Amino acid sequence: MTEQATYGFDTLQVHAGSAPDPATGARQTPIYQTTAYVFRDSEHAAALFNLQEVGYIYSRLTNPTVMVLQARIAALEGGAGAVCCSSGHGAQIMALFPLMEPGCNVVSSDRLYGGTVTQFNRTINRFGWTARFVDTEDPGQVAAAIDDDTRAIFCESIANPGGYITDIEMLARIADDAGVPLIVDNTSATPYLCRPIEYGATLVVHSLTKYLTGNGTVTGGAIVDSGLFDWSASDKFPSLSQPEPAYHGLRFHDTFKELAFTFHGIAVGLRDLGMTMNPQGAHYSLLGIETLSLRMQKHVENAVEVASWLERDDRVNKVTYAGLPSSPSYSRMDKYCPRGAGALFTCSLKGGYDACVKFVDGLELFSHVANLGDARSLVIHSASTTHRQLTAEQQRAAGADPDVVRLSIGIEDADDLIADLDQALTKATT
């Protein structure tokens, strides 16, 4: 498929990156379930290992099925390239890996998925990296947290679990002024609802586990590079701007230009970290993405109907869905998410923690799982599960207070979902 930029979203989600298999004519992208690839000759092998030729060496680095998925996601996000890996958490580490060194920090939104807060607050410290959590609603607080050792700003386009829409353009301006990239986790929105690169994001990360695949079968991640950041503008990013000893002094930015980050992610990141996506998982993700726009339209339609009903119910204190006029983020929806504010939000129940537990246990159609973005509607009590490692203050900042449940609205009939919520609320409050 050529001239992908001229095609619409629905066409790209079906065709981008793919072509009939040259060996068999198979129209669906095959699962290349192989570890290694035969070289044409010794000269060919040397050229691949020297990064002088693009091709296949070993499936920890590159695989034809995964390569189609990478090209498709990059096309949907409007990026120059993408790297797929084993999970969304893996994607976050892969995104930071070329940027950080011991002593460096990332300035991060405090409205994040609880697992990301734990990863940034604890795990990355073992690499000598630190995270500074700030309220990204306050540009002064973000700017004040940046110093000479800051290497990135990180946020979520639609925050999990609270459903807040982030002012990406404002954060991009602050990042540009500081000479650092803005990394946006676009998992909750998907590129169908929000395209962060259009608002100044340098890198976009995804958990493919969620809406992009959309059926609860895959664990995977992706990093999309805008191709627009000048990695050589300062000495902050030597992995991309300075000679790489493992490749005989090759400079990734000089050599690969707008694809510098993508090539580094494969040639160094996947080579050494080994966070490889398996080809069968990539195949399932490709199948899911083919119907992304159709699913997201239904997700959003259901979420608006369900959230509106919950907001009117006397047994509910508050609903955080950005698609409701009562949300502080509602004014940003037209700009950042014109097709809707996603299908992830929270609701606060009268009766507190105990009511939440009874509510979750009383649901019949909703599945109680630690996941989101499935075709099925899902529920979880974040404070006792996904966000339980956080302090009370961190839970509050993330929108995961003890009296709050998180809902991921699926593509079932909205009336059936409302009926299930109604009977569970009755059990929880009587």
N, C-alpha and C positions, 0 to 999 in steps of 0.2 A: 504493500500500500504506500503510495507516494503522496506528497503534498498534504500531509495530515492536517496542517493548520487550517486548510480551507474547508474541512469537514465539520459538521455539527457534532455536539456531544454524543447524541444517540448513535451516530455512525461510528465515532471513535471508540465507544465502549464495546462495540462488536468487532471492529476491524483493525484498530491501531496495533501496529507491531507484528501483525500476522500475515501469512500468505499460504496458499496451498503447499503442502509438504512436497519439496522438489523430487523426492525419491518415489513417493507413492501417489501423489495427488490428493492425499487426505485433506479435507477442508478444515476440520477441527484440528487445532494445534495438538500434535502427538505428545504423549508423556515419554520424554527421553530418559528412561530409567537406566542410566549408565553412569559409571564412576569416572571413566577416562575415555579419551578420544585418540584415535590413531593419527599420527603425524604423517604428512605426505613424504617427508624426508628430513634429514638432520638440519638442513637449512631452515625449513619451515618451523621445526621445533625451536630452534634458537631464536628466530624472529618473534615467536609468540612469547617466549620467556623474557625477551628484552623489551616487550611492549612496543615492538616495531610493527606488529601486525595484530589485528583483532581476530580472535578465534577461540577455540575450545581446547583446554588443556586437561582440566580436572574439575569435577562438578562441585567441589568446594568453592571454586572461583566462578565458573560460568557453566551454564547449562542451557540448551536451546529453548526448553519450555519456560524456564525462569526468565530468559532474555526477552521473550515475547511479553510476559507479564510486566517486566520493567519498562519496556517501551510503551505499553498501553497506559500504565499509571502515569508515566511522564507526560504523555500526550494529554491525558485528561486533566492533569494539574497545570499544564502549560509550562512544563519544565524542560530543561535541556537534556536531562538524563535521570535515571533512577537506579537504585540498588535495592534488591529484595533480600530479606534475611529471615531468621527463624522465628521472630516474634516482634511485637511492638516494643517491648522493653529492649530487645536487641537493637532495634532501629534507633532508639534514643542513644544508646552507647555508641553505635556506629556513627551517628551524626556528630557526637562530641569528640570522637576519637582523633580525627585529624586536626582538631582545633585546640585541644587542651594539652597542657604539660603540667607536671607537679607544681603546685603553687598557684595555678590559674583557677578562676571561678566563672560560674555561669549565673546570671541574674534571672531568676525564675518567678513566674506568677505563683501566688499562693493558692490559686484556684485550680487545682490539678487533681487528677485521679490519685487515690491514696497510694497505690503502688509506685507511681512516679515520684511522689513526695518522699517515700521511703528510699527509693533508688537514689534520688538526688541528695537526701539528707544524711544518708548513712553509707550506702554502697560505694558511691563514687569517691568518698573520702579515702578509700583504700588505694586509689590511684593517685592520691595527693591533690585531687580536685575538690572544690567546695561549691555549694550552691547558696545563693542569697535570695531568700524568698521575700517578695514584696507585693504590695497591692497594686496591680497593674492598672487599676482605675485612676491611680494618682501618678501622673507623669513625673512630677517632681521627686517622688519617692523612687521611681525607677531610675531616673538620671543620677540621683544621689548615691545609689548603690553601685554604680559603675566606677571602676578604678582602672589603673594601668594593667592589672592582671585579669580583667574581664575579657572573656573570649566569645561570649554569645549572650543573647537574651532568648528566653524560652517561654512559650505560652501555649494554650489550647485555643483553637478557634471558637468552639463551643465547649465550655468547661464541663467536665465530668466530675461530680454528678449534678451540679446545680443548673446546668443549661444556660449559663451566662454567655453572651456573645462578646468577644474581646475586641477592643479597638485596635485592630492590627496595624492600620496605617499610622496611628500615633506611635506605637512601639517601633515601627520600622524607621520613623524619622529619628527617634532617639538612638536606635542602633546605628543608623547611618552617621549621625553626629559623632558617635563614639568609635566608628570604624570597625564595628563588629557585626556579624550576621544575626538576623532574627530567625529563630527556629520555631515553626508553628506545628503543633500536633493537630492534624485535621481529621482525626479518626471519627469524631462524633458528627461532623458535617458532611464529609466526603467531598470530592471536587464537584459533585453535582449541585450541592448547596452553597459551597464557598470555595473560592480559589485564592488562597492567601498570597501567592506570588504576584497576583495583580495588584495587591495592596502593599507590596514592598518586602515580603518575606524572602529570605535567601534560601532556606531549606524547609521542606515540609516532610513531616514524618507521619506514618500511619501504622496502626495495628490492622493488618489485613484480616485478622480474626473476626473483626466486627462487621460493619456495614458493607465494606467493599466485597467481601466474599458473601456474607449475608445469610449463611445457613448453618452456622455452628459446626463446621467440619474441619476448619483449618486453623492452625496457629502460624501466624506469619507477620512480617513487618516490611516496611518500605521507607526509603529515604529518597526524596525527590530534590534535585538540585536545580535552582532557577537558572544557573549559568551566568548570572548577572553580577556576582560579587567579585571585586578585584582583590584576589588573595595576595597579590604582590605589592599592594599599596603601602604596607607597613611590614615590620618584622614580626608581627604577632602570630603569623601562621607559617612557620618554617617547614612544616610537613608538606605544604602545598607550594611554597614559593622557593624553598632552598633545595640544593642538591640532595637526592635520595641515595644513600650509600648502597642500598640493596639493588638498585638499578643503575649502577655505575655513574652516579652523579646526575641522573635525569631530574629535571625540575618539572613537576607535574603541571603547574600553571603555565609555564612557558611552552611546554610540549602539547598539552591537551586543551589549552584555552578554556572555553566555557564548560568543557567536560572534565576539568581537572579534579573536582571533588568526586565525580562519579568514578573515574578511573582509579583514583586513590582508594575509594571505598571497596573496589573489587580487588585491585592488585596488592593492597596492603591490609585493608580492613578485613575482608573475607579470608585472605590468605593467612593472617595471623590470629584473628579472633575466632574464625571458624563458625560464625553464626549463620550457617548456610540454610537456605530454604530448599526443601526437597521438591523435586519436579512434580510429584503427584499433588502436593499441596498447591503448587503454582497452577496446575491444571484446574483444580477446583476453584481457585480464585478467579481464573480467567472465565470460567463458566458463570460464576456469580456476577462478575462485573458486566457481563452481557446484558443483564436486566437491572443494572444499578438505578437508572433514572426511573424506571417503572416502579421499582420497590420503594425508592425514596419518596416519590410522590404519594404513595399509599401510606408509608410511615408518617409523613407529615400530616396528611389529611386526618388520619386516626388520632395523632397526637393532639391536634387542635381540638378535636371533638372530645376526647377523653379529658384533657386538661381543663377545658371549659366546664365540663360537667363537675369535675372534682372541685374547681374553684367555687362553684355555687353550692356545694354540699356543706351543711352545717357541721359535719363531723370532721372537717378538714380545716386546719388553721391557715395554711398557705400553700400555694403551688408556685414553683419557680420557673415555669416554662416561658422561654423568651418569646414564644409566639402569642402570648397573651398581652393585651394592652396594659395590664397591671405590672408587667415586668419592667425593671429598670433598663433591660437590654432591648426592649421592643423597638425603641427608636433607631437601633442599629441594624435591625433586620433587613430593611429595604436596601441598605448599602452593602452589607456583607453577605447576607443570606436571602436574596430576593425571592428564592423559591421556597422558603420556609426555614424554620429554626430547628430542624431536626426532630428527633422523636425521643430524646432523653431528657428527663427532668425529675425533680423531687417533689414530694408533698409532705407537709408537716401535719401530723395527726393529733387531734385532741386526745389526751390520755397518755401522751409521752411514750417512753420506751416500751412499756408493757403493751400499750395499744398497737404499736408497730409490730411487735413480735406476734401478737394474736392475728393481726391483719395479714402478715406474710403467710402464716401457717393456715389461714382460712381461705386463701385464694385457691381456685381450682383450675382455671384456664391459664393464668400466669404461671410461668415456671420460676421456681426459686433457685437461681443459679448465679454464679460469679462471672457473669458475662453481659454483654450488651450488643445491640446491633444485629440480633437474630431476626429471622422472619417471624418467629414466635415472640409473644410478649413476655417480658422477663421482669422480675422484681428482686430486690435485695435490700436488706437493712445495712447500710454502709457502715454505720458506727460500730457494729459488732462483727463486721467481716472485712470488706475491702479497705476500710479506713481505721480499723481497730488499733493499728500500730501507732497511730498519730496521737498527739496530745489533744486535750479538749479544745485548746485554742486553734490548733491546726485543723481539727475537724470542723470547727465553726467557720474558719476561713474558706474551707473547701465546700461548705454547704452540706456537711454530713453530720449534723447534730443528732443526738440520741433519739429525738422525736421525729426523725425524717426517714422516709423510705425512698429509694430510687426506682423509677419505672422506666423501662425501655419498651416503647410501644411498638408492637409488631404490625403485621399486615392482615390480621384477621378482620372479621366484621366488628366495627366499632361498638355496635349495640351489644354484642356478646361480651366484649371487654368491659363495658360499663356495668352490665348486669353482674359480672364476676366481682368487680370492685365494690359494687353496692352490697352484695351479700357478705363479702369479707369485712367491710366496714361495720356492718350490723353485728357481726360476731365480735369485732374488736372493741365495740363501744357499748355493749349491753352485758 
